[in-house]
Amino acid sequence: MNMHELTFLKQAFYQTFSCEPQVNAYAPGRVNLIGDHTDYNDGWVLPAAVNFGTHVLANPRDDRQIRVVAKDYDDETVCFDLASISFNEQTPWSNYVAGVLNELMIAGIEINGADLWVCGNVPQGAGLSSSASFEIAIVKAFSLLFNFDISGEMAAKIGQRAENRFVGCNCGIMDQFISALGRQGQTMLLDCRELTYQYATVPSDMAILIVNSNVKRELVDSEYNIRRQQCEQVAKFFNKQALREVSLAELEQAQADLEPTLFRRARHVVSENARTLQAFAALNNHDIHSLSQLMADSHASLRNDFEVTTPELDLLVDILSDVLGQSGGARMTGGGFGGCVVALVPRSLVDTATTAVKTQYPEKTGITPDIYLCTAETGAFTV
């Protein structure tokens, strides 16, 4: 953050609370380079923290009141008491604050009241996980305010529990984990079962490009739940806890005994786990040619076997792939049924790729895409 931005944040806090903030916490959003619908199957993912995130400026209070002002919602203010936290139907964004603080107290961490001012620049609907960024920034702010030690791993668990148990979204832990523990210039291979992780460097001559198709289908949540149930059915067929434990050879051997749709759903997950591990190795070896193919195969699997892409997402991948060839990769990212494409692009081709998308996508769909140039950044709790 530059001095101009820091000064603006402090001035905004002062204008709101008539005092200087003691704490300025920040947590980034994220993008997942490969590994979709593997997290809830206890598999592997390959995210990076990005240069969009959430700021929480704060001061402690001498009572149990929480007063939080959200710049992104026209300075909407919410107040509540730590002794009587409840779900707020009128201001959904405030439930992320309440949920995180509730989970901190459940974990036995002593906190008190605080004045909070929050703002973020994570694009809404772009699949960069503004919610996890918000949660981790709150944890970071309170750890600084009340001087308690908390690991990045524990901060991620607090954020996930808040979203699962208080907000009501059944998310995995990837988003919170990479927001807490990202590293500058690197991507993280996260084992979603064991919560172990390793890092691989994103080549300095490559950029991460996110393209929002600006398409969102109805029934996304119900389709997502159906996919989860289908995966669980196949795991149960093999008497396994999750599809992570099923090999491609085992799956293919049982093909005749599985309903065709179930077989395809499982084939995506099993093959995507393998691709994610291979992509990590390719990054470590600076093997962009292999990574390009893995990203292409991932998108094809999400399209054909998991059936979560849209014609618009497929078009964006085709446009980017025509520009990149084997020098980079492009694929759908996220839950699907609309949303975003992620591309790893040589910096020398960023302008060409951007122009191609801005020109060809509206011509063929009538929709204007949003494009974000991202870099891999440091997480909130990285030492």
C-alpha positions in Angstrom: 0.0 0.0 0.0 1.3 3.4 -0.9 1.3 6.4 1.5 -1.6 8.1 -0.3 -3.8 5.1 0.2 -2.7 4.8 3.9 -3.5 8.4 4.5 -6.9 8.1 2.9 -7.8 5.2 5.1 -6.7 6.9 8.3 -8.5 10.1 7.3 -11.7 8.1 6.7 -11.4 6.4 10.1 -10.8 9.8 11.8 -13.8 11.4 10.0 -16.0 8.5 11.3 -14.8 8.1 14.9 -12.9 11.4 15.6 -9.7 9.6 16.5 -6.8 7.9 14.9 -7.0 4.1 14.4 -4.6 1.9 16.4 -4.8 -1.0 14.0 -4.8 -1.3 10.2 -5.3 -5.0 9.2 -5.5 -6.3 5.6 -6.2 -9.7 4.0 -6.2 -10.5 0.3 -8.7 -12.3 -1.9 -7.6 -15.3 -4.0 -7.8 -17.1 -7.3 -7.6 -20.8 -7.8 -5.3 -21.7 -10.8 -6.4 -25.4 -10.9 -8.4 -27.8 -8.7 -12.1 -27.1 -8.9 -14.7 -29.2 -7.0 -11.8 -31.1 -5.4 -11.9 -29.3 -2.1 -15.1 -30.9 -0.7 -13.8 -34.3 -2.0 -10.8 -34.0 0.4 -8.5 -33.3 -2.6 -5.9 -30.7 -3.6 -6.2 -27.1 -4.8 -3.7 -24.6 -6.2 -4.7 -21.1 -5.2 -2.8 -17.8 -5.0 -3.5 -14.7 -2.9 -4.1 -11.7 -5.1 -3.7 -8.0 -5.1 -7.3 -7.3 -4.2 -8.4 -7.4 -0.5 -10.1 -6.0 2.5 -8.9 -3.4 5.1 -10.1 -3.3 8.6 -9.1 -0.2 10.7 -9.9 -0.5 14.4 -9.7 0.9 17.9 -10.5 -0.9 21.1 -13.4 0.1 23.3 -13.8 -0.2 27.1 -17.1 -2.0 26.8 -18.5 -5.0 24.9 -20.0 -3.1 22.0 -19.0 -3.6 18.4 -19.6 -0.6 16.1 -18.7 -1.3 12.5 -18.9 1.1 9.5 -18.8 -0.3 6.0 -17.5 2.1 3.4 -18.5 -0.2 0.5 -22.1 0.0 1.7 -22.4 3.8 1.8 -21.0 4.0 5.4 -23.8 1.8 6.7 -23.3 1.3 10.5 -24.1 -1.7 12.5 -23.8 -2.0 16.3 -24.1 -5.1 18.5 -23.1 -6.5 21.9 -20.6 -9.3 22.1 -22.8 -10.8 24.9 -25.8 -11.2 22.6 -24.6 -11.9 19.0 -27.4 -12.9 16.6 -27.9 -13.2 12.9 -28.8 -9.9 11.2 -31.3 -10.2 8.4 -31.2 -6.5 7.5 -27.4 -6.2 6.9 -26.0 -9.5 5.6 -22.5 -8.2 5.4 -22.3 -7.6 9.1 -22.8 -11.3 9.8 -19.3 -12.0 8.6 -18.0 -9.7 11.5 -20.4 -11.2 14.0 -19.7 -14.8 12.9 -15.9 -14.4 13.2 -16.1 -12.7 16.6 -18.5 -15.4 17.8 -16.1 -18.1 16.7 -13.1 -16.4 18.4 -15.0 -16.4 21.7 -16.1 -20.0 21.2 -12.4 -20.8 20.7 -11.7 -19.3 24.2 -10.0 -16.1 22.9 -10.7 -13.1 25.1 -11.8 -10.0 23.1 -13.6 -6.8 24.0 -15.6 -4.2 22.1 -14.2 -2.2 19.2 -14.9 0.5 16.6 -14.2 -0.8 13.1 -14.1 0.8 9.7 -14.0 -1.6 6.8 -13.4 -1.3 3.0 -12.3 -3.5 0.2 -11.5 -3.6 -3.5 -12.2 -7.3 -4.2 -14.5 -7.2 -7.2 -17.9 -8.5 -6.3 -18.9 -11.6 -8.3 -15.5 -12.0 -9.8 -14.7 -15.2 -7.9 -11.9 -13.7 -5.9 -13.5 -14.5 -2.5 -14.3 -11.2 -0.9 -15.9 -13.1 2.0 -12.8 -15.0 3.1 -10.7 -11.8 2.7 -13.2 -10.0 5.0 -13.2 -12.8 7.6 -9.4 -13.1 7.8 -9.0 -9.3 8.0 -11.3 -9.3 11.0 -9.3 -12.0 12.7 -6.1 -10.1 12.0 -7.5 -6.9 13.3 -8.6 -8.4 16.6 -5.4 -10.3 17.1 -3.6 -6.9 16.9 -6.1 -5.0 19.0 -6.1 -7.5 21.8 -2.6 -8.9 21.5 -3.4 -12.6 21.1 -1.3 -15.1 19.2 -3.1 -17.0 16.5 -1.6 -19.0 13.6 -2.6 -18.6 10.0 -4.1 -22.1 10.1 -6.3 -21.3 13.1 -7.3 -18.0 11.6 -8.5 -19.9 8.4 -10.5 -22.3 10.5 -12.1 -19.5 12.4 -13.1 -17.8 9.1 -14.5 -21.1 7.7 -16.5 -21.9 10.8 -18.0 -18.4 10.8 -19.1 -18.9 7.2 -20.4 -22.4 7.7 -22.0 -22.1 11.1 -23.1 -18.4 11.3 -23.4 -17.0 7.8 -24.8 -20.3 6.5 -22.5 -21.0 3.5 -21.1 -24.5 3.3 -17.7 -23.5 1.9 -14.4 -25.4 2.1 -11.3 -24.0 3.7 -9.3 -23.1 0.6 -10.3 -19.4 0.5 -9.5 -18.6 4.1 -6.3 -20.6 4.0 -4.7 -18.8 1.1 -5.9 -15.4 2.4 -4.2 -16.1 5.7 -1.1 -17.8 4.4 -0.4 -16.7 0.8 3.1 -15.8 -0.2 4.2 -13.1 -2.6 5.0 -14.4 -6.1 3.8 -17.9 -5.2 0.9 -20.3 -5.4 0.0 -22.8 -2.7 -0.7 -26.5 -3.1 -3.2 -27.2 -0.3 -4.2 -30.7 0.8 -7.8 -30.0 1.8 -8.0 -33.1 4.1 -4.6 -32.9 5.9 -4.4 -29.1 5.7 -0.7 -29.4 4.7 0.6 -27.1 2.1 3.6 -26.3 -0.1 4.5 -23.3 -2.3 5.5 -23.0 -5.9 6.8 -19.8 -7.6 4.7 -18.2 -10.3 7.3 -17.3 -13.0 8.1 -13.6 -12.9 7.4 -13.3 -16.7 3.8 -14.6 -16.2 0.7 -12.7 -15.2 -2.5 -13.9 -13.8 -5.5 -12.7 -15.7 -9.1 -13.0 -14.4 -12.0 -12.5 -16.9 -15.5 -12.3 -15.5 -18.0 -13.6 -18.0 -20.7 -11.5 -16.3 -23.0 -14.5 -16.7 -24.7 -16.1 -13.7 -27.3 -18.8 -14.1 -30.2 -19.5 -11.8 -30.2 -22.6 -9.6 -26.4 -22.4 -9.1 -26.7 -23.4 -5.4 -29.0 -26.4 -6.1 -26.8 -27.6 -8.9 -23.7 -27.3 -6.7 -25.4 -29.3 -4.0 -26.4 -32.0 -6.6 -22.7 -32.3 -7.7 -21.7 -32.8 -4.0 -24.3 -35.4 -3.5 -23.2 -37.3 -6.7 -19.6 -37.3 -5.5 -20.6 -38.6 -2.1 -22.7 -41.4 -3.8 -19.6 -42.6 -5.7 -17.4 -42.5 -2.7 -20.0 -44.5 -0.8 -20.1 -47.0 -3.7 -16.4 -47.6 -3.1 -16.8 -47.6 0.7 -14.5 -44.6 0.9 -14.7 -41.5 2.9 -14.2 -39.3 -0.1 -13.3 -39.5 -3.8 -9.7 -38.5 -3.0 -9.2 -42.2 -2.0 -10.3 -43.5 -5.4 -7.8 -44.0 -8.2 -8.6 -43.6 -11.9 -7.9 -47.3 -12.5 -10.4 -48.3 -9.7 -13.0 -45.9 -11.1 -12.6 -47.1 -14.7 -12.8 -50.8 -13.6 -16.2 -50.0 -11.9 -17.6 -48.0 -14.9 -20.1 -50.7 -15.9 -21.5 -50.7 -12.3 -22.0 -47.0 -12.1 -24.7 -44.9 -13.6 -23.0 -43.0 -16.5 -23.6 -39.5 -15.0 -22.1 -40.6 -11.6 -19.1 -42.0 -13.4 -18.4 -38.8 -15.3 -18.8 -36.7 -12.1 -16.3 -38.9 -10.3 -13.9 -39.0 -13.2 -13.6 -35.2 -13.2 -12.8 -35.2 -9.5 -10.3 -38.0 -9.6 -8.5 -36.7 -12.7 -8.6 -33.1 -11.4 -6.8 -34.1 -8.3 -4.1 -35.7 -10.4 -3.9 -32.6 -12.6 -3.5 -30.3 -9.6 -0.6 -32.3 -8.3 0.9 -32.3 -11.8 0.4 -28.5 -12.2 2.3 -27.9 -9.0 5.2 -30.0 -10.3 5.0 -28.1 -13.6 5.3 -24.7 -11.9 8.2 -25.9 -9.9 9.9 -27.0 -13.1 8.9 -23.9 -15.0 7.2 -26.2 -17.5 4.6 -23.8 -18.9 3.9 -26.1 -21.8 2.7 -28.9 -19.5 0.8 -26.4 -17.3 -1.0 -25.1 -20.4 -2.2 -28.6 -21.3 -3.3 -29.3 -17.7 -5.4 -26.2 -17.6 -6.9 -27.0 -20.9 -7.7 -30.6 -19.8 -9.2 -29.2 -16.5 -11.6 -27.0 -18.4 -12.6 -29.8 -20.8 -13.3 -32.1 -17.8 -15.4 -29.4 -16.1 -17.3 -28.9 -19.3 -17.8 -32.5 -20.4 -17.7 -34.6 -17.2 -18.8 -32.2 -14.4 -21.0 -30.1 -16.7 -20.6 -26.8 -14.9 -19.3 -24.5 -17.6 -21.5 -22.2 -19.9 -21.1 -21.4 -23.6 -19.8 -18.0 -22.5 -17.0 -19.5 -20.3 -16.1 -21.9 -23.1 -15.9 -19.0 -25.5 -13.6 -17.1 -23.2 -11.3 -20.0 -22.8 -11.2 -20.5 -26.6 -10.4 -16.8 -27.2 -7.6 -16.9 -24.7 -6.2 -20.2 -25.8 -6.0 -18.9 -29.4 -3.8 -16.1 -28.2 -1.7 -18.1 -25.8 -1.1 -21.4 -27.6 1.2 -23.4 -25.4 2.8 -20.3 -23.8 0.1 -20.0 -21.1 -3.1 -21.6 -19.9 -6.8 -20.8 -19.5 -9.7 -22.5 -17.8 -12.9 -21.9 -15.9 -12.4 -21.3 -12.2 -14.8 -21.5 -9.3 -18.1 -23.3 -8.9 -19.2 -22.8 -12.5 -22.6 -22.1 -14.1 -21.2 -18.6 -15.0 -18.5 -16.6 -13.3 -14.9 -16.4 -14.3 -12.0 -17.7 -16.3 -8.4 -17.7 -15.0 -5.5 -17.5 -17.4 -1.8 -17.6 -16.8 -0.4 -15.3 -19.5 3.1 -14.2 -20.5 3.5 -10.6 -19.7 4.4 -9.9 -23.3 0.9 -11.2 -24.3 -1.2 -9.5 -21.7 -2.3 -6.6 -24.0 -3.0 -8.9 -26.9 -5.0 -11.3 -24.7 -6.9 -8.4 -23.2 -7.7 -6.8 -26.6 -8.9 -10.2 -28.0 -11.3 -10.7 -25.1 -12.6 -7.1 -25.1 -13.2 -7.4 -28.9 -14.4 -10.9 -29.6 -16.5 -11.7 -26.5 -18.9 -8.8 -26.8 -19.2 -9.3 -30.5 -20.4 -12.9 -30.0 -22.4 -12.6 -26.8 -23.4 -8.9 -26.5 -21.9 -9.0 -23.0 -19.1 -6.8 -21.7 -16.5 -8.7 -19.7 -14.6 -7.4 -16.7 -10.9 -8.1 -16.8 -8.5 -8.1 -13.8 -4.7 -8.3 -13.9 -3.6 -10.0 -10.8 -0.3 -10.7 -9.0 0.3 -13.3 -6.3 0.6 -11.6 -2.9 1.3 -12.1 0.7 -1.4 -13.4 3.1 -2.5 -11.7 6.3 -0.6 -14.1 8.6 2.5 -14.9 6.6 5.6 -14.2 8.6 
